[in-house]
Amino acid sequence: MTTVAAPGTGLWITGNRLGRRRLLTARGRIDHDTAPRLVWVFARARSDEPVALDLRAVDVADGPGTVLLLNTMRRLHARQRELIVVCEQASLRRALDRSGLARRFELFRDSDAVADLPMPTAAGQGAAGGAAGRHRLRASTAAHRAALLADATLAIEERHGEAGLCLHDIAREVATSDRQLQRVFADFAGSAFRDELAAVRMQHGAALLQTTDLTVIEIARRVGYRQSAQFAKAFRRHHGVSPTDLWNTGGPRNRMRARPGVGPSAPGPTRSAVA
């Protein structure tokens, strides 16, 4: 077993074996200060070694903490192609469901059920993921870049609804250069800025479809798309289901018995999704 601590911040991450999988167990508080440690540990996870996350002992401090945890998990899943998550917290499960991430992960309440699961048919593409797979970084450099990714993630979260949002806008907000931020996304997120922005927009799109009576056209605009057709195409590619299908199967009302005048293309109220 290996243990990684976030000094002075109250977050510990242990690595162990669970059957043929790597089990990463997080204990403690997840917030803006501790999230970069989570980013660093997840970025070092081998992409050819299936991973299970045990989050039962974490305390997600606030909204930003939830945002950082969800997006770090999303990036790990993108490299692994499969991600098993063990969590009991109702609030975290709701966040996973609203964002659409619950459709991608396998969720369990107890790690005992994970050990005997069959291995995935195909793991990631390389022997290691993220920064550790390409080159070694000095500890201070790694910590700085992981913190930059956390700041950039929160900036994208705050500004994802701006149709013209670009890399330069976020780099300027987190006080770094475009080139440095591109490198941060490549090393620690395993993606480019445009992919990160699209993923955040799709998470918010899923939440709005499930928690409001807004139309697809209105939701597309709220998450930064000028054309609803472009939003719908990106949504289906990301979530594997159309916005209309998701709208029909979830949300604050039984949409299988939708009220007259309320629907994916009809005008709707303008209340926001639950964060």
PLY file of the C-alpha trace (Angstrom):
ply
format ascii 1.0
element vertex 275
property float x
property float y
property float z
element edge 274
property int vertex1
property int vertex2
end_header
0.00 0.00 0.00
1.19 3.51 -0.80
-0.01 6.69 0.87
0.07 10.20 -0.50
-0.76 13.08 1.83
-1.57 16.65 1.02
0.55 18.32 3.71
-1.37 20.54 6.07
-4.62 20.28 4.13
-6.22 17.15 5.52
-6.41 14.97 2.38
-4.85 11.51 2.18
-4.89 9.19 -0.82
-3.86 5.56 -0.47
-3.17 3.08 -3.25
-3.78 -0.65 -2.85
-4.84 -3.72 -4.80
-8.48 -4.77 -5.10
-8.51 -7.97 -7.06
-6.81 -7.13 -10.34
-7.61 -3.43 -10.04
-5.81 -0.52 -8.48
-7.85 0.91 -5.61
-7.35 4.59 -4.83
-8.93 5.60 -1.53
-9.32 9.26 -0.63
-9.88 10.40 2.93
-10.44 13.93 4.13
-11.53 17.24 2.74
-11.70 18.10 -0.96
-11.62 21.79 -1.72
-9.64 24.28 -3.78
-6.51 23.71 -1.68
-6.50 19.91 -1.75
-7.86 19.30 -5.28
-4.46 19.83 -6.97
-3.12 16.82 -5.04
-6.00 14.76 -6.37
-5.24 16.05 -9.87
-1.60 14.99 -9.54
-2.35 11.50 -8.20
-4.99 10.79 -10.84
-2.74 12.09 -13.62
-0.12 9.54 -12.61
-2.52 6.58 -12.74
-1.52 3.98 -15.32
-3.93 3.91 -18.21
-3.42 0.16 -18.72
-4.33 -0.62 -15.09
-8.08 -0.44 -14.28
-8.83 1.82 -11.35
-11.48 1.91 -8.67
-12.02 5.02 -6.53
-13.23 4.79 -2.96
-14.68 8.17 -2.00
-16.72 7.11 1.03
-14.44 8.95 3.46
-14.19 12.26 1.62
-15.83 15.48 2.67
-16.55 17.62 -0.37
-16.33 21.04 1.19
-18.37 23.21 -1.15
-19.50 23.84 -4.72
-15.99 24.42 -6.08
-14.82 21.24 -4.35
-17.56 19.27 -6.09
-16.72 20.81 -9.46
-13.02 19.96 -9.09
-13.71 16.40 -7.95
-16.19 15.66 -10.77
-13.91 17.01 -13.48
-10.88 15.16 -12.10
-12.90 11.94 -12.16
-14.07 12.66 -15.71
-10.48 13.03 -16.90
-9.44 9.80 -15.23
-12.32 7.98 -16.90
-11.31 9.41 -20.30
-7.90 7.73 -19.94
-9.15 4.51 -18.36
-12.26 3.98 -20.53
-13.78 2.43 -17.40
-14.05 3.86 -13.90
-15.53 2.28 -10.81
-16.55 4.68 -8.05
-17.47 3.68 -4.52
-19.41 6.39 -2.71
-22.24 6.59 -0.24
-22.80 10.35 -0.05
-26.21 11.23 -1.45
-25.05 14.72 -2.45
-22.14 13.36 -4.49
-24.33 10.77 -6.16
-26.82 13.48 -7.10
-24.03 15.58 -8.59
-22.81 12.62 -10.63
-26.32 11.95 -11.86
-27.12 15.56 -12.79
-23.86 16.02 -14.68
-24.39 12.83 -16.68
-21.21 11.27 -15.28
-23.20 8.55 -13.53
-23.96 7.21 -17.02
-20.22 6.72 -17.61
-19.06 5.38 -14.25
-20.00 2.21 -12.40
-21.26 3.30 -8.98
-21.17 1.16 -5.86
-21.82 1.77 -2.18
-19.38 -0.89 -0.92
-15.92 -1.80 -2.21
-16.50 -5.51 -1.43
-18.68 -5.73 -4.53
-15.85 -4.49 -6.75
-13.17 -7.16 -6.23
-14.91 -9.87 -8.27
-16.01 -7.70 -11.18
-14.74 -8.80 -14.60
-11.85 -6.86 -16.03
-12.61 -4.45 -18.90
-12.05 -5.81 -22.39
-9.73 -2.91 -23.27
-7.83 -0.54 -21.05
-6.16 2.70 -22.00
-3.70 3.11 -24.81
-0.41 3.58 -22.98
1.59 2.26 -20.08
1.01 5.35 -18.02
-1.22 8.37 -18.07
-0.78 12.10 -17.79
2.41 13.83 -16.76
4.04 10.70 -15.39
3.66 8.89 -18.69
5.60 11.35 -20.84
8.18 12.98 -18.63
8.97 13.56 -15.00
8.33 16.95 -13.50
9.95 18.50 -10.49
7.65 18.42 -7.48
7.35 22.20 -7.41
6.54 22.35 -11.14
3.96 19.57 -10.84
2.29 21.26 -7.88
2.16 24.59 -9.70
0.64 23.08 -12.84
-1.90 21.03 -10.90
-2.96 24.20 -9.09
-3.24 26.01 -12.43
-5.52 23.27 -13.73
-7.73 23.60 -10.66
-7.97 27.37 -11.18
-8.62 26.96 -14.90
-11.33 24.37 -14.22
-13.15 26.76 -11.90
-12.78 29.60 -14.42
-14.28 27.45 -17.18
-17.05 26.42 -14.80
-17.84 30.07 -14.12
-17.67 31.24 -17.74
-18.78 28.21 -19.78
-21.91 30.04 -20.93
-19.90 32.62 -22.89
-20.24 31.67 -26.55
-16.87 33.11 -27.54
-14.84 31.81 -24.60
-11.30 30.90 -25.65
-8.04 29.63 -24.18
-6.63 33.15 -23.93
-9.56 34.28 -21.79
-8.95 31.53 -19.23
-5.16 31.92 -19.32
-5.54 35.61 -18.58
-7.95 34.92 -15.72
-5.58 32.45 -14.02
-2.55 34.68 -14.67
-0.57 32.43 -16.99
0.33 32.28 -20.68
-1.65 30.51 -23.38
1.27 28.16 -24.00
1.64 27.28 -20.32
-2.06 26.57 -19.97
-2.02 24.39 -23.09
0.78 22.39 -21.49
-1.17 22.08 -18.23
-4.20 20.69 -20.06
-2.03 18.25 -22.01
-0.05 16.98 -19.02
-2.69 16.88 -16.31
-6.02 16.71 -18.12
-4.87 14.65 -21.10
-6.87 16.91 -23.39
-7.02 20.33 -24.99
-8.86 23.44 -23.83
-11.66 22.99 -26.35
-12.30 19.46 -25.04
-12.40 20.68 -21.45
-14.81 23.47 -22.33
-17.07 21.12 -24.28
-17.14 18.60 -21.41
-18.12 21.26 -18.86
-20.82 22.58 -21.19
-22.19 19.07 -21.66
-22.29 18.49 -17.90
-24.28 21.68 -17.41
-26.50 20.85 -20.34
-27.37 17.51 -18.75
-28.09 19.18 -15.42
-30.39 21.77 -16.98
-32.26 19.13 -18.97
-32.91 17.16 -15.79
-33.67 19.96 -13.35
-35.51 22.67 -15.29
-38.32 23.17 -17.78
-36.04 25.09 -20.14
-36.19 24.11 -23.80
-33.25 22.65 -25.68
-32.87 25.94 -27.54
-32.67 27.87 -24.28
-30.28 25.39 -22.71
-28.01 25.50 -25.76
-27.71 29.25 -25.38
-27.14 29.05 -21.64
-24.19 26.70 -22.06
-22.51 28.72 -24.79
-23.91 27.40 -28.10
-25.39 29.82 -30.59
-27.08 27.02 -32.54
-29.19 24.36 -30.82
-28.38 21.85 -33.56
-24.68 22.20 -32.77
-25.43 21.68 -29.07
-27.57 18.61 -29.79
-24.85 17.04 -31.93
-22.19 17.64 -29.28
-24.51 16.40 -26.53
-25.25 13.11 -28.28
-21.56 12.57 -28.99
-20.64 13.24 -25.36
-23.49 11.51 -23.49
-24.59 8.90 -26.03
-28.19 10.15 -25.90
-29.98 13.11 -27.46
-31.00 16.12 -25.35
-34.66 15.40 -26.13
-34.38 11.79 -24.93
-32.75 12.87 -21.68
-35.35 15.61 -21.24
-38.12 13.03 -21.63
-36.77 10.64 -19.02
-35.78 12.82 -16.07
-36.21 16.05 -14.27
-38.56 17.72 -11.80
-41.66 16.31 -13.45
-42.71 13.08 -15.09
-41.96 14.04 -18.67
-43.61 10.93 -20.05
-46.80 12.85 -19.18
-45.49 16.27 -20.18
-47.84 19.18 -19.70
-49.23 20.88 -22.81
-46.92 23.61 -24.02
-43.92 22.21 -22.14
-41.40 20.30 -24.17
-37.95 20.29 -25.72
-38.97 22.89 -28.29
-41.60 24.82 -26.37
-41.02 28.02 -24.40
-40.31 27.32 -20.73
-39.55 29.08 -17.48
-36.07 30.39 -16.88
-35.08 28.94 -13.52
-31.56 27.58 -13.13
-30.41 24.03 -12.56
-29.54 23.03 -9.02
-25.79 23.35 -8.55
0 1
1 2
2 3
3 4
4 5
5 6
6 7
7 8
8 9
9 10
10 11
11 12
12 13
13 14
14 15
15 16
16 17
17 18
18 19
19 20
20 21
21 22
22 23
23 24
24 25
25 26
26 27
27 28
28 29
29 30
30 31
31 32
32 33
33 34
34 35
35 36
36 37
37 38
38 39
39 40
40 41
41 42
42 43
43 44
44 45
45 46
46 47
47 48
48 49
49 50
50 51
51 52
52 53
53 54
54 55
55 56
56 57
57 58
58 59
59 60
60 61
61 62
62 63
63 64
64 65
65 66
66 67
67 68
68 69
69 70
70 71
71 72
72 73
73 74
74 75
75 76
76 77
77 78
78 79
79 80
80 81
81 82
82 83
83 84
84 85
85 86
86 87
87 88
88 89
89 90
90 91
91 92
92 93
93 94
94 95
95 96
96 97
97 98
98 99
99 100
100 101
101 102
102 103
103 104
104 105
105 106
106 107
107 108
108 109
109 110
110 111
111 112
112 113
113 114
114 115
115 116
116 117
117 118
118 119
119 120
120 121
121 122
122 123
123 124
124 125
125 126
126 127
127 128
128 129
129 130
130 131
131 132
132 133
133 134
134 135
135 136
136 137
137 138
138 139
139 140
140 141
141 142
142 143
143 144
144 145
145 146
146 147
147 148
148 149
149 150
150 151
151 152
152 153
153 154
154 155
155 156
156 157
157 158
158 159
159 160
160 161
161 162
162 163
163 164
164 165
165 166
166 167
167 168
168 169
169 170
170 171
171 172
172 173
173 174
174 175
175 176
176 177
177 178
178 179
179 180
180 181
181 182
182 183
183 184
184 185
185 186
186 187
187 188
188 189
189 190
190 191
191 192
192 193
193 194
194 195
195 196
196 197
197 198
198 199
199 200
200 201
201 202
202 203
203 204
204 205
205 206
206 207
207 208
208 209
209 210
210 211
211 212
212 213
213 214
214 215
215 216
216 217
217 218
218 219
219 220
220 221
221 222
222 223
223 224
224 225
225 226
226 227
227 228
228 229
229 230
230 231
231 232
232 233
233 234
234 235
235 236
236 237
237 238
238 239
239 240
240 241
241 242
242 243
243 244
244 245
245 246
246 247
247 248
248 249
249 250
250 251
251 252
252 253
253 254
254 255
255 256
256 257
257 258
258 259
259 260
260 261
261 262
262 263
263 264
264 265
265 266
266 267
267 268
268 269
269 270
270 271
271 272
272 273
273 274
